[in-house]
């Protein structure tokens, strides 16, 4: 074998069956090969296990899929390259021309855009209500044939809590699917409810370190199998190295989430005492309008705290810029604390009525609480408030 051939066919290394690596390797290969054509055809017919092309399956992705689906209490999972890709891919796979979708004013911006603009191009109609409008939800689902309900809880950024039992019961009675963006609550929450499809941005708590993007669609096997037929040809596959990094992040998932929730509760209680703050949105506070619902549905209350400053853009921007431990940045769930000032939250996609119902005002600031020392966070918030209103 000449050297020019050797570099393309390097010597193989076989690991003995009784000599396993403690950390699974990254299968950074697009292609997998069988020994002969017949075995390849058997794989393609579903008659044997294996891998052929990483856009459809890969061992590194398979391990992560199994972990996440078990954590969420379901038996199958699809991975994508970002959280938004899971939303788009799921809605495109589950809807067809003539279908109707129920979504909510409090939904994530890209979710609203995909339903209102992308699906609308293909003849899918929608109704948008408030997540708090329980009677409106019940009435709509009784009167209007609906393909699916897509919602999130806690909502972004005001942390409203969806009544999951009410939503799923009414959806089931109407014969429609429920799709829940469960990113803010995490894999350990809401698995006991009758939700058909769970969506997660793995960029957030799964990765946890702000250095890799990904998304997960989690559901029962037969539903994932049907969705895979449409999603696969779209090509939104997660890269194996990204899957490896997310799998590594999941090792500390519970430790991080527990500490961040404890910090979030401490921060929210501190902000309640600050005269510059008109209102604090955090489900763990007894004063939160849906605190008891959150206690019933969740094991903890999340890591996102939003506040209403006694002011507007000027004070909100000055407050965010004065923080030293909180970086002005998108996303949540990282080990470091983040802040979104009102200028970045107060977009122009709502009507005046919808804006009022969303509770996102000109003084709204969103905090994503990290792993820093609790007192350091409080001290930083105190000095920033002083500078913003000094």
C-alpha positions in Angstrom: 0.0 0.0 0.0 1.5 3.3 -1.1 1.5 6.2 1.4 -1.0 8.2 -0.6 -3.4 5.2 -0.1 -2.4 4.6 3.5 -3.4 8.1 4.7 -6.9 7.5 3.4 -7.1 3.9 4.8 -5.3 4.2 8.2 -4.7 1.1 10.4 -7.9 0.2 12.3 -7.9 0.0 16.1 -10.3 -2.5 17.7 -11.2 -2.2 21.3 -11.6 -5.5 23.2 -15.2 -6.1 24.3 -14.1 -6.2 27.9 -12.1 -3.0 27.7 -14.7 -0.2 27.4 -14.0 3.6 27.4 -15.7 5.3 30.4 -16.7 8.2 28.1 -18.2 7.2 24.8 -16.2 8.3 21.8 -17.3 10.9 19.2 -18.3 9.1 16.1 -17.2 12.0 13.9 -18.0 10.2 10.7 -20.6 11.1 8.1 -20.6 7.6 6.6 -20.8 4.1 8.0 -20.1 0.9 5.9 -21.4 -2.7 6.0 -19.4 -5.7 4.8 -21.6 -6.3 1.8 -24.5 -5.0 -0.2 -27.1 -7.4 1.2 -26.5 -6.2 4.8 -26.7 -2.6 3.6 -30.1 -3.4 2.0 -31.2 -5.2 5.2 -30.4 -2.1 7.2 -32.3 0.1 4.8 -35.4 -2.2 5.1 -35.2 -1.9 8.9 -34.3 -5.6 9.3 -31.1 -5.0 11.2 -29.5 -2.5 13.5 -26.7 -0.2 12.4 -25.8 3.1 10.9 -25.3 4.3 7.3 -25.4 8.1 7.1 -25.1 10.6 9.9 -27.9 12.9 8.6 -30.3 10.1 9.6 -28.5 8.4 12.5 -25.2 8.3 14.3 -24.0 6.5 17.5 -23.1 9.7 19.3 -26.5 11.2 18.6 -28.3 7.9 19.5 -26.8 7.9 23.0 -28.0 11.5 23.6 -31.4 10.7 22.1 -31.9 7.8 24.5 -30.8 9.8 27.5 -33.1 12.8 26.8 -36.2 10.7 26.0 -35.8 8.7 29.2 -35.4 11.9 31.3 -38.6 13.3 29.7 -40.5 10.1 30.2 -40.9 9.2 26.6 -39.4 6.5 24.4 -38.0 8.4 21.3 -36.2 11.5 20.3 -35.1 13.5 17.3 -32.1 15.9 17.5 -31.7 19.1 15.4 -29.0 21.8 15.1 -30.9 24.4 17.2 -33.9 24.9 19.3 -35.7 26.9 16.7 -35.1 24.1 14.2 -37.1 21.7 16.5 -40.0 24.2 16.4 -40.0 24.7 12.6 -39.4 21.0 11.8 -42.1 19.8 14.2 -44.7 22.2 12.9 -43.9 21.5 9.3 -44.0 17.7 9.9 -47.3 17.8 11.9 -49.3 20.3 9.8 -50.8 20.4 6.3 -52.7 22.8 4.2 -56.2 23.5 5.8 -55.1 22.7 9.3 -55.6 25.1 12.2 -53.1 25.8 15.0 -53.8 27.3 18.4 -50.8 29.3 19.8 -50.4 32.0 22.5 -49.5 35.6 22.8 -46.9 34.6 25.4 -45.2 32.2 23.0 -41.6 32.5 22.0 -41.1 35.0 19.2 -39.8 32.5 16.5 -42.7 30.2 17.4 -45.2 33.0 16.6 -43.3 33.9 13.4 -43.3 30.3 12.1 -47.0 29.8 12.7 -48.1 33.3 11.6 -45.9 33.6 8.5 -44.2 30.4 7.4 -47.1 28.0 8.0 -49.5 30.6 6.6 -47.7 30.4 3.3 -48.8 26.8 3.0 -52.5 27.3 4.0 -52.3 26.7 7.8 -54.5 29.0 9.8 -54.1 30.0 13.4 -55.7 31.6 16.4 -53.7 33.3 19.1 -55.1 33.6 22.7 -53.5 34.3 26.0 -52.2 31.3 27.9 -54.3 32.5 30.9 -57.6 32.5 28.9 -58.8 29.1 30.0 -62.4 29.6 29.0 -61.3 30.9 25.6 -59.1 27.8 25.0 -62.0 25.5 25.9 -64.4 27.3 23.7 -62.1 27.5 20.7 -61.3 23.8 20.8 -64.9 22.8 21.1 -66.0 25.0 18.2 -63.0 25.1 15.7 -61.4 21.9 14.3 -57.7 22.2 15.4 -54.7 20.2 14.4 -52.5 21.1 17.3 -51.9 23.4 20.3 -48.4 24.7 20.8 -47.4 26.3 24.1 -44.7 26.8 26.6 -44.4 26.9 30.4 -43.0 29.0 32.1 -43.4 31.5 29.3 -40.6 33.8 28.1 -39.9 36.3 29.6 -42.8 36.9 32.1 -42.8 33.3 33.5 -46.5 32.7 33.2 -47.5 29.2 34.0 -49.7 27.2 31.6 -52.4 25.0 33.1 -51.1 21.8 31.4 -53.8 19.5 32.6 -56.5 21.9 31.3 -54.8 22.3 28.0 -54.1 18.7 27.3 -57.5 17.5 28.5 -59.3 19.9 26.1 -56.9 19.1 23.3 -57.4 15.4 23.7 -61.2 15.8 23.8 -61.0 17.8 20.6 -58.8 15.2 18.9 -55.8 17.5 18.5 -52.1 17.2 19.4 -50.3 19.1 22.1 -46.8 20.4 21.4 -45.0 21.9 24.5 -41.8 23.9 24.4 -40.4 22.6 27.7 -37.1 24.4 27.5 -37.4 26.7 30.5 -38.7 23.9 32.8 -36.2 21.3 31.8 -36.2 17.6 31.2 -37.1 16.7 34.8 -40.4 18.6 34.7 -43.8 18.0 33.1 -43.1 14.4 31.9 -46.2 13.1 33.7 -48.7 15.1 31.7 -50.5 14.0 28.6 -48.3 16.0 26.2 -47.8 14.5 22.7 -44.5 16.3 21.8 -41.9 18.0 23.9 -39.5 20.5 22.4 -36.2 21.6 24.0 -33.5 24.0 23.0 -30.4 22.0 24.0 -28.5 25.3 23.7 -29.8 26.2 27.1 -29.7 23.9 30.1 -28.6 20.7 28.4 -25.4 22.2 27.1 -25.3 24.7 30.0 -22.1 26.4 29.0 -23.1 28.6 26.1 -20.7 27.0 23.6 -22.9 24.7 21.5 -26.3 24.7 19.9 -28.9 22.0 19.5 -32.5 21.0 19.8 -34.6 17.9 20.7 -38.0 16.7 19.8 -39.2 14.1 22.3 -42.4 12.0 21.9 -43.7 8.4 21.8 -42.0 6.2 19.2 -44.8 6.0 16.6 -45.1 9.7 16.5 -41.4 10.3 16.2 -41.2 7.6 13.4 -43.9 9.5 11.5 -42.2 12.8 12.0 -38.8 11.4 11.0 -40.0 10.7 7.5 -40.6 14.4 6.9 -37.9 15.9 9.1 -35.1 13.7 7.8 -35.2 15.1 4.2 -35.2 18.6 5.6 -31.6 17.9 6.9 -31.6 19.7 10.3 -29.3 17.1 11.8 -27.2 17.8 14.9 -23.4 17.4 14.4 -21.8 14.5 16.3 -19.3 16.8 18.0 -22.1 19.1 19.2 -24.0 16.0 20.5 -20.9 15.0 22.4 -20.6 18.4 24.0 -24.2 18.4 25.0 -23.9 14.9 26.4 -21.0 16.1 28.5 -23.0 19.1 29.7 -25.8 16.8 30.8 -23.5 15.2 33.4 -23.9 18.3 35.5 -27.4 19.1 34.5 -29.1 18.5 37.8 -26.3 20.1 39.8 -26.5 23.2 37.7 -30.2 23.5 37.6 -30.6 23.0 41.4 -28.1 25.7 42.2 -29.4 28.1 39.6 -33.0 27.7 40.9 -31.8 28.4 44.4 -30.0 31.5 43.2 -33.1 32.6 41.2 -35.3 32.3 44.2 -32.9 34.3 46.4 -32.5 37.0 43.7 -36.3 37.3 43.2 -36.8 37.6 47.0 -34.1 40.3 47.1 -35.6 42.3 44.2 -39.0 42.3 46.0 -37.5 44.5 48.6 -36.0 47.1 46.2 -38.0 50.3 45.9 -36.9 50.8 42.2 -38.6 47.5 41.3 -42.4 47.6 40.7 -42.9 43.9 40.2 -41.0 40.7 40.1 -42.1 37.7 37.9 -40.9 34.4 39.3 -43.1 31.4 39.9 -41.4 30.5 43.1 -42.7 33.6 44.8 -45.9 33.2 46.8 -47.1 36.4 45.2 -46.8 35.1 41.7 -50.4 34.8 40.3 -49.9 31.1 39.4 -47.6 30.1 42.2 -49.8 27.3 43.4 -50.2 26.0 39.9 -46.5 26.0 39.5 -46.1 24.2 42.8 -48.5 21.5 41.6 -46.9 21.0 38.2 -43.2 21.6 38.7 -40.4 20.1 40.9 -38.8 23.6 41.0 -39.4 27.0 39.6 -36.8 27.6 37.0 -33.8 30.0 36.6 -35.4 33.0 34.9 -36.4 36.1 36.8 -38.1 39.1 35.2 -38.7 42.4 36.8 -40.6 45.6 36.1 -38.5 48.7 36.8 -40.1 51.9 38.0 -39.2 53.6 34.7 -38.7 52.7 31.1 -36.1 52.2 28.4 -33.7 54.7 29.9 -33.6 53.2 33.4 -33.8 49.6 32.1 -30.9 50.2 29.7 -28.8 51.9 32.3 -29.5 49.2 34.8 -28.5 46.4 32.4 -25.3 48.3 31.4 -24.4 48.9 35.0 -24.4 45.2 35.9 -21.0 43.7 36.2 -21.7 40.0 36.7 -24.6 39.9 34.2 -23.7 40.0 30.5 -26.1 41.6 28.0 -26.7 38.6 25.8 -29.4 36.4 24.4 -30.4 32.9 25.6 -30.7 31.5 29.1 -29.3 28.5 31.1 -25.6 29.3 31.0 -23.4 29.0 34.0 -22.9 32.8 34.0 -25.8 35.2 34.6 -27.3 37.1 31.7 -29.5 40.2 31.3 -31.9 41.3 28.5 -32.8 45.0 28.8 -36.2 46.2 27.8 -35.0 47.5 24.4 -34.3 43.9 23.4 -37.5 42.5 24.8 -40.0 45.1 23.7 -40.3 44.2 20.0 -42.8 45.4 17.5 -44.7 42.1 16.7 -47.7 42.7 19.0 -50.8 44.8 18.7 -51.3 47.2 21.6 -53.9 44.8 23.1 -51.6 41.9 22.8 -48.7 43.8 24.3 -50.9 44.7 27.3 -51.8 41.0 27.7 -48.2 39.8 27.4 -47.2 42.0 30.4 -43.9 42.9 28.6 -43.6 46.6 29.2 -41.0 49.3 28.6 -39.4 48.6 32.0 -39.3 44.8 31.7 -35.9 43.3 32.3 -35.2 39.6 32.0 -32.5 37.9 34.1 -31.1 34.4 33.5 -29.5 33.4 36.8 -26.2 31.5 36.7 -23.9 29.8 39.2 -22.3 32.8 40.8 -22.4 33.3 44.6 -25.8 34.4 45.8 -24.6 37.4 47.7 -22.4 38.6 44.8 -25.4 38.6 42.6 -27.5 40.6 45.1 -24.7 43.1 45.5 -24.3 43.5 41.8 -28.1 44.1 41.3 -28.1 46.6 44.2 -25.3 48.7 42.8 -26.8 48.6 39.3 -30.2 49.8 40.6 -28.5 52.6 42.4 -26.7 53.7 39.3 -29.8 53.4 37.1 -31.9 55.6 39.5 -29.1 57.6 41.1 
